[in-house]
Amino acid sequence: MTQPLNIEGRLTEWLLRSFALLALAFVLARWGYAWWQDPSRGTLLLLIVSESYTLALVLLARRAERRDLSLPAIVATLYATGFVALLTPSGTQAHAPEWVGASLQLAGLLWQFSAKVALGRSFGLLPAQRGLVVRGPYRVVRHPIYLGYLIGHAGFLLVNASPRNAAVLALLYVAQVVRMRREEAVLDDAQTGYRAYRRRVPWRLIPFVY
């Protein structure tokens, strides 16, 4: 259910921003220490950069005109914000050289960056109405930032594989699909022209796949 900006919505948004700030502190502390212990693990450093960049943008995002305060949207958003706390740098196995995983992470980060530049301050946590963006990477898929995350996380997992890390990231993309669908429901309901945009760009996440 979408709701206009109100006291409940502002409170929820600020609680999520506070949660994002705590997650940022955790990323810097835990993963920064792990990388400091072994600077050869470039995938850990790039995870720090990618997740810190995302969480910092959350703190600077423009307040939404309308947001989805449904339970599925809030649960999926909380998990997507804090999943990194469940990943572990220890007990992992590398299925490729470090540089291969790091290259994928860097490619995903650059793709995210280009999409976030196009999006500007319309970036946010909860599925919300922050304006319709159809330029840049949004001409390829409807959720290019999530595609950047997927590429980067695939690179990380390739070099830092474990049953735990695989399960955490698999559940993350269940949450991301929920978020994508809820975002589209908000935009369908509130944004003139979004349905036409969906017809022009039929793929949500991966061209010719989904």
N, C-alpha and C positions, 0 to 999 in steps of 0.2 A: 504494500500500500504506500503510495506517495503522499507526502504531507508538505504543506508550505512551511517556510521558515517560522519557527515558534520557539517557545521556551524549552520544550522537550527536545526539539531538534537541535537547538544550540547546545544544550547540555550534553546530548549524545555525541555531537561532533567534538566538543572540547574534551570529553572523556577519551574519545578515540585518539585525539591529538596527543593527549597525555600518555596514552598507551604506546603510541608511536615513539614518543620521546624516550620512554623506558626501554623500548626495543632497540632504539638507536644506541643508547648507553650500553646495553648488553652486547650488541654487535661489536662495538669498539673495544669493550673490555675482553670478552671471551675470545673472539676471533683475532683481535689484535695481538693478544698474548700468544695464541697458537702460532700465528705467523712469525712473531718475534722469536719464538723458540726454534723455528725452522724457516728462514727467509727464502729457501729454495722453493717453497710451496706457493708459487704465484697464484694458484687458484684460490687460496685463502685470502690473499690480499685483494684480489678482484671481487670476491664475495663481499668483503668489507666495503669496497668502493661502491659497488652496485647497490647493496642494501642501504648503505648510509645515504646515498644520493636519493633513493626513493623515499626514505623516511624523512629526510630533510625537506623534500618537496611537499610532503604531506603537511608539515608544520606551516608552510607558506601558502598553501592552497587557498583559493578564493572560496568564501562561503557559498554554499549552494542555494539556488532559488527554491528548488524542491529536492527532497531526498527520500530514499526508501528506508523506512525504519522497521521493516518486517524482520521477524526473527531470523529467517534464512540469510537475509542480507547482512545482518549484524554479526551472526556467527561466522559466516564465510569471511567477512572483512576482518574480524578479530584473528582468525586463523591465518589469513594471508599477511597480516601485519606482524604476527609473532611467531610464525613457523620456524624462523631461523634459530630460535631458542631451542628447538627440538633437534636440529642437526648437530652432528658431532664431527670434530676433526680427527678423532682417534679411532683406531680399529678399522680403518678403511683400506680398500684395495684399489690400486690404479690399473685400469684397463687400457690406458693409453699414456703416452708421455705427458709430462706436466704442460709442455708448451702447446699441445693439442687442446687440452681442456681450457687453458688460459686463452688461446686464440678464439675459441668459441665464446667464452665469457666476454672477451673484448668486443667481438662482433655483436653479441646481444646487447652489450652496454651502449655501443654506438647507435644501434637501431633504436633502443629505448630513448636515447638522447635526442635523436632526430624527431621521434614521435612526440616527446615531451616539449620540444621547442615549438612544434606545430600546435600543441595543445595549450601551452602557456600556463596561466594560473587556473585553467579549467580542470587541472589534475586534482584528484581528491581520493578519499578513502571510500566512503559509502557510495553505492549507486545513487546518482543525483543528476539534476538538471543544472549544468554549468555552461551550457551553450553547445551548439553543434559545430564540430570541426570536420572538414572534409578534404583538407589539403595534405600534401606531403605523403607520409606513409599510410595515412587514412584512405588513400586512393587504392591501396593494395589489399588491406584487410581492415575490418571495422574496429579491431582491438589490437593495434600494432604494439602497444606497450606490453601487453601480455605475451605477444610473440617474442619480443626481446627478452622478457623474463625466461621464457621457455628455452630459448637458445642458450642463454647464460647458465641456467640450471642444468641443462643437459651436459654442458662442458664441465661444470663442477662435479656432477655425479660420475662422469666418465673417469675422473681421476681420484675421486673420493667416494668410491662405491662401498656401500654396506647395506644390509637389509634395512637397518633403521633409517638411513638417509634416503633410500629408495622409497620407503613407505611414507616418510614425511613429505617428500616432493610429490608422490602420487596423490596423496590426500590434498596437497596444496592445489593441484590442478582440478580436482573435484570442486574445491572452493572457488577457484577462478572461473570455472564454467558457471557456477551459481551466480557469481558477481556479474559476469558478462550478460547473462540472461536478464538479471534484474536491472542492470544499467539500460539495456535495450527496452525493457518494459517502461521504465521511467521516461526515456526519450520518446518512445511511441506515444505515450500519454500526453507529453507536454511540449514536444518540439515539432513545430511545423517543418515539413520537409524531410523528416528522418526516414519515413517509409520509402520515399523516393531514393534516398541515399542507400538504404538497404538493398533496393533493387539494382542499383548501379554497382555496389560492392557486395556480392553475395556471400563472401567468406568471412567468418568471424575471426578466426585465429590463424589457420594455415591454408594458404591458397590451394584450391582444388581438393582439399581434404575436409576441412570443417570451418 
